[in-house]
């Protein structure tokens, strides 16, 4: 009903905003109405990467339909509608509940499903029928005439200009979510991901037990590792990636050292740091994820790393202040501070989109 192509595009936009990354979009096909007399339908298939369960996705699809004006009535049989969103396959495999059956039980008999599905998943095997989507299309009993449209649907993530920059850094305090955000962006926008190797540092658990004793060897080992990784990984151009995203900048070494080291140790440390820092590439965009100390402590407790559970609140306060002081002092650095204290971009797709919008505006 109505602007058929427009409703398809609005649906894809809503999928991206609320459910997950739109990985692939098929061509759009014009197909005759199935099971009742009506104008022809427009059909397409999309592949979505999401952290929600299939049943959660179903509920979200119904909400999108409602927002786009679909009115589900109690009348029997098929009806024309503004939009109809169905789950055909799921990585969770076969699902059979009172509200959801996956794979879709009638997909093999409907060319208007199979034809666009071949565009994005031709080799995907039906877990029950043991045939690929391409084979199901060849053998379907449906003889409907299918016409491909010249117009295509646009992937919503194309409006984000993240790949216009070559080197993006996501920074933040302990437990701010910098690694999670960097990983999400790298997957969604085909970026080379550089992560800090804190788990391999033998001094880290000892430091949280006795900060004064192990602060200097900890900070020196972190500095050496960060310098080596950034120098190697950023220098190696990857033809198959759009840009580089990291969950740390080497300057964090100086921020943490200022908090943890004694005055004489810090002066020595800074001499070594200055020699290293001058040779490293600087990020084109530096994102700082700010979270208040209470929220940081909640995140640290939730992720459950034993050696982090004794981190005092005043230590996190000092680190936050150190970052903010660094940001204010770097007039030439392209910085965006995003307050995520009241957002959970790991568990809520819409919060992730808010962060992405903030980054896009800065670009």
LOPAKE-730370 format. One line per 4 residues: number of its first residue (from 1); for each residue x, y, z of C-alpha. Coordinates in pm, 1 decimal, decimal comma. Each point is the difference from the previous one (the first is absolute). Example, Ala and Ser with C-alpha at 12.3 -4.5 7.8 and 13.67 -1.06 7.14 Angstrom:
! residues 2
1) 1230,0:-450,0:780,0  137,0:344,0:-66,0
This chain:
! residues 363
1) 0,0:0,0:0,0  114,4:356,9:-62,6  361,5:81,4:-80,8  121,8:-359,0:-15,7
5) 367,8:74,1:-60,1  -9,7:275,9:260,1  -141,1:-234,1:262,8  268,8:-258,6:-76,3
9) 270,0:262,7:46,6  -154,5:123,4:325,9  -11,8:-359,2:123,4  368,9:-59,0:-79,7
13) 87,7:328,4:172,5  -195,9:-109,3:308,2  170,1:-341,6:1,4  338,3:169,9:8,7
17) -101,5:248,5:268,0  -156,5:-249,2:240,0  112,2:-357,7:-72,8  347,5:-17,6:-149,7
21) 246,5:45,0:-281,5  -147,3:-34,3:-348,8  261,9:-225,3:-157,7  -160,9:-71,9:-338,2
25) -304,3:124,0:-194,2  -150,2:-180,5:-297,1  -138,9:156,8:-313,5  -367,7:97,7:12,1
29) -250,7:-218,3:-185,1  -356,4:63,4:-111,4  -216,4:-304,9:62,1  -369,3:-83,5:-31,9
33) -214,7:-8,6:314,9  -0,5:-342,1:166,5  -330,3:-157,8:100,6  -229,9:297,5:-72,2
37) -75,5:267,7:-262,3  206,3:314,6:38,9  256,6:219,8:-170,2  345,3:-146,5:-44,8
41) 234,4:-8,4:300,2  359,6:116,1:32,2  228,6:-248,6:177,5  360,2:-1,6:120,7
45) 221,7:-190,2:245,8  262,4:132,0:238,1  267,4:-166,1:213,2  29,4:145,9:351,0
49) 274,9:-47,1:259,6  -149,6:49,6:346,3  62,7:-81,7:365,8  -373,5:-43,1:67,8
53) -163,8:-344,0:8,2  -226,5:-103,4:-286,4  -311,6:33,0:215,9  108,9:347,1:108,7
57) 47,9:89,5:-365,6  -351,9:-121,0:-77,7  -147,8:235,2:260,4  205,6:287,6:-140,5
61) -117,2:-79,2:-354,7  -361,1:24,0:113,3  75,2:339,7:154,4  154,4:121,0:-327,1
65) -305,6:-119,8:-192,8  -223,0:189,8:240,4  204,5:320,5:-32,0  -17,7:-28,9:-379,7
69) -378,9:-23,0:7,6  -75,8:-368,6:-24,8  -330,1:-82,7:168,6  -30,9:-368,0:83,5
73) -370,4:-83,7:11,9  -184,4:-311,7:111,7  -125,5:-63,7:-354,8  96,8:-335,5:-148,6
77) 213,6:-32,5:-312,8  257,7:230,8:-154,9  -38,6:375,4:-32,7  187,3:285,3:-163,4
81) 224,5:185,2:247,8  260,0:272,9:17,6  275,7:-234,3:110,9  47,4:-365,1:96,2
85) 316,7:-115,6:175,1  80,7:-369,8:38,3  290,3:-201,2:136,6  110,3:-261,5:-253,9
89) 320,7:-138,9:155,2  182,7:47,9:329,2  347,8:-91,9:119,2  -176,9:-154,0:301,3
93) -113,6:-277,9:-234,7  -345,3:-154,2:15,9  -256,7:168,7:224,6  -350,7:-125,3:65,3
97) -216,6:190,1:246,0  -360,3:117,9:6,7  105,9:340,4:-132,0  293,5:-83,5:-229,2
101) 110,3:-274,1:-239,1  344,9:23,0:-159,8  89,5:-75,2:-274,7  -318,9:150,3:-137,9
105) -218,2:-306,0:-70,1  -122,1:117,5:-343,2  315,4:159,1:-140,4  73,7:-287,2:-240,8
109) -338,1:49,8:-167,6  26,3:373,7:-52,7  206,3:139,4:-281,5  -46,4:352,7:135,6
113) 211,5:-113,2:297,9  248,6:-221,8:-179,2  89,0:235,3:-285,0  128,6:288,8:216,4
117) 142,7:-245,9:253,0  223,5:-150,4:-270,7  156,0:346,4:-43,6  142,4:-3,7:352,3
121) 6,0:-365,2:113,1  -2,8:-232,0:-300,5  226,3:-262,1:165,2  -172,5:0,9:337,6
125) -140,9:-345,5:72,9  -347,5:-53,2:139,9  60,3:-190,3:327,2  -301,9:-227,5:-50,6
129) -31,0:-36,7:-377,4  379,9:-33,1:-45,5  -3,9:207,3:-317,5  158,5:336,8:-71,0
133) -214,3:305,2:-69,9  109,6:-14,2:-365,0  -114,3:-363,6:-23,7  -332,9:81,7:165,3
137) -61,1:272,1:-258,8  74,8:-238,9:-285,8  -245,1:-260,6:133,0  -279,7:219,4:139,5
141) -355,8:-71,2:-112,2  -73,2:373,4:-15,7  -20,5:115,8:-362,8  -70,2:367,8:73,9
145) 156,4:259,7:-229,3  266,5:200,3:180,2  128,4:334,2:-128,9  315,4:169,4:123,0
149) -24,5:375,5:61,1  262,8:239,9:-128,8  4,0:185,9:332,7  192,5:-133,4:299,5
153) -31,9:44,2:373,2  276,2:198,8:171,6  191,9:-140,4:294,6  -67,4:241,9:291,7
157) 357,7:-16,2:126,7  119,5:176,9:-314,1  -107,5:329,3:155,6  268,8:-39,3:265,4
161) 336,6:135,6:-106,2  217,0:-206,0:232,5  208,9:-143,6:-281,9  91,8:350,4:-118,1
165) 264,0:12,4:272,1  310,7:-218,6:-8,2  68,1:-42,9:370,4  -268,1:5,6:272,9
169) 79,8:-38,3:370,9  -262,7:-92,8:259,9  121,0:86,8:349,9  -148,9:-4,5:347,9
173) 52,6:-94,2:360,4  13,4:-358,7:127,6  -340,0:-155,3:-73,6  -124,7:280,3:-227,8
177) -68,0:-237,3:-291,5  271,9:116,0:-238,7  93,3:-352,2:-113,8  -364,2:-94,3:-59,7
181) -65,9:313,6:-205,4  320,4:-34,2:-203,5  -90,2:-362,3:-75,5  -355,7:88,8:-107,3
185) 123,3:274,7:-231,4  271,5:-220,4:-151,2  -251,2:-272,6:-88,0  -264,3:235,1:-131,7
189) 226,8:222,2:-209,8  274,3:-244,7:-102,3  281,5:154,1:201,7  328,9:-145,0:113,7
193) -32,7:-46,7:377,0  287,7:63,5:241,3  -68,6:-105,8:359,1  210,3:48,2:308,8
197) 152,4:-322,2:136,5  -52,4:71,1:368,9  -82,5:-364,2:79,7  355,3:-109,2:-86,0
201) 165,3:242,9:241,2  140,6:-195,6:298,0  28,6:315,7:212,6  -368,6:97,0:-17,4
205) -142,4:-235,4:268,8  300,6:78,6:222,9  -56,9:373,6:-48,6  -354,3:-14,6:136,1
209) 133,4:-184,3:303,8  289,7:241,4:64,0  -23,6:314,5:-216,6  303,9:178,6:136,7
213) 237,7:-291,2:-50,9  -107,3:-106,9:-348,5  -103,1:333,2:-156,4  328,7:71,0:-180,6
217) 57,6:-344,3:-160,3  -369,2:-11,0:-94,8  2,3:339,1:-172,2  330,8:-68,3:-176,4
221) -119,7:-334,5:-133,6  -327,0:153,9:-119,7  184,4:284,6:-170,7  233,3:-235,7:-184,9
225) -283,2:-224,8:-113,8  -228,5:287,2:-109,5  281,0:166,2:-191,2  100,8:-320,5:-179,8
229) -355,6:-96,8:-92,3  -100,4:338,8:-134,1  324,9:37,7:-192,3  -37,7:-340,9:-162,7
233) -377,7:-15,3:-58,4  -60,3:351,7:-128,5  305,4:-12,1:-224,2  -126,3:-316,7:-168,9
237) -262,1:110,9:-249,2  -281,4:-252,4:-45,1  -146,9:0,5:-350,7  -313,2:-177,9:120,5
241) -89,9:247,3:276,5  -143,9:351,5:-27,9  179,9:158,4:297,0  155,0:-71,8:341,6
245) -182,3:11,3:333,6  173,5:-54,8:334,1  -125,9:-20,3:358,1  293,2:202,8:135,3
249) 242,1:280,2:-75,4  356,0:-21,5:126,1  -46,1:331,1:185,5  -207,0:-190,4:255,7
253) 335,8:-129,9:128,6  90,5:349,1:118,5  -347,0:55,2:149,5  16,8:-317,5:208,3
257) 365,7:55,9:89,8  -81,1:346,6:135,2  -247,1:-160,6:241,2  197,6:-309,1:100,6
261) 368,1:99,5:5,7  206,8:183,3:257,2  134,5:339,0:-110,6  354,4:-118,4:-81,9
265) -129,8:-309,3:-178,4  -239,0:214,3:-202,9  277,1:236,0:-115,8  205,9:-294,7:-125,0
269) -304,4:-158,3:-157,3  -94,5:320,0:-183,6  345,9:27,2:-156,9  -41,0:-347,4:-149,9
273) -359,0:73,1:-100,4  85,9:323,7:-182,0  262,1:-179,0:-210,2  -252,2:-265,4:-104,1
277) -307,3:219,8:-44,7  155,8:231,5:-255,3  40,8:-288,0:-247,9  -353,8:-135,9:18,9
281) -289,5:93,5:-232,4  -273,9:202,2:169,5  -369,3:-92,5:-38,8  -210,3:196,0:-247,9
285) -282,9:-13,9:254,7  29,3:-65,8:373,7  -321,3:-110,3:171,9  -13,8:8,1:379,5
289) -281,7:-200,4:157,9  -80,0:164,8:330,8  -175,9:-198,1:270,8  -43,1:111,9:358,9
293) 186,8:-195,1:267,6  -310,4:-175,3:133,7  -81,1:-138,0:-343,6  362,5:-102,8:-57,2
297) 1,5:-200,7:322,9  -323,7:-172,4:-105,6  151,4:-93,8:-337,4  321,4:-126,1:160,9
301) -198,4:-216,6:241,4  -220,1:-135,4:-279,2  283,8:-108,8:-226,7  148,7:-190,4:292,1
305) 377,0:24,5:-38,9  119,4:-104,5:342,3  307,9:223,7:13,1  -213,4:309,5:-79,3
309) -251,0:-42,4:282,3  217,9:188,3:250,7  42,0:313,1:-215,0  -85,2:295,6:228,3
313) -243,9:269,7:-111,5  253,9:278,8:57,1  241,7:-169,6:-243,5  -267,8:9,5:-273,3
317) -73,5:364,1:86,8  365,3:89,3:-46,0  16,0:-181,6:-336,3  -311,0:182,8:-123,7
321) 148,6:334,3:104,3  328,0:-93,0:-167,9  -173,5:-72,2:-330,3  -205,5:320,0:11,9
325) 310,6:206,0:78,8  181,9:-162,4:-292,2  -291,3:70,4:-235,6  -16,0:368,0:100,6
329) 375,8:39,6:-46,7  10,6:-148,2:-352,2  -116,0:285,4:-221,1  113,1:-172,6:-320,4
333) -169,8:-331,9:76,0  -340,5:-63,6:-161,6  -198,0:-110,0:307,6  -361,4:-90,7:71,1
337) -110,9:-70,8:359,2  -316,5:-213,5:20,0  -174,6:-42,5:334,4  -131,2:-358,1:6,6
341) -74,1:-16,8:372,4  -372,9:-44,9:-68,2  34,5:-215,5:-310,8  78,6:-366,0:-60,7
345) 117,4:-28,5:-360,6  103,8:-360,4:58,6  -348,9:-128,8:87,2  -213,8:261,2:-175,2
349) 30,7:56,3:-373,4  -166,8:342,5:16,0  262,2:120,0:251,3  271,6:-118,7:-237,9
353) -161,4:202,1:-279,1  3,1:310,1:224,0  375,3:-41,8:47,8  45,6:-55,4:-373,6
357) -198,9:316,3:-74,8  222,6:199,8:236,9  313,8:-131,5:-172,4  -146,2:71,8:-344,0
361) -77,6:362,2:89,9  360,6:52,8:108,8  130,3:-145,8:-325,8
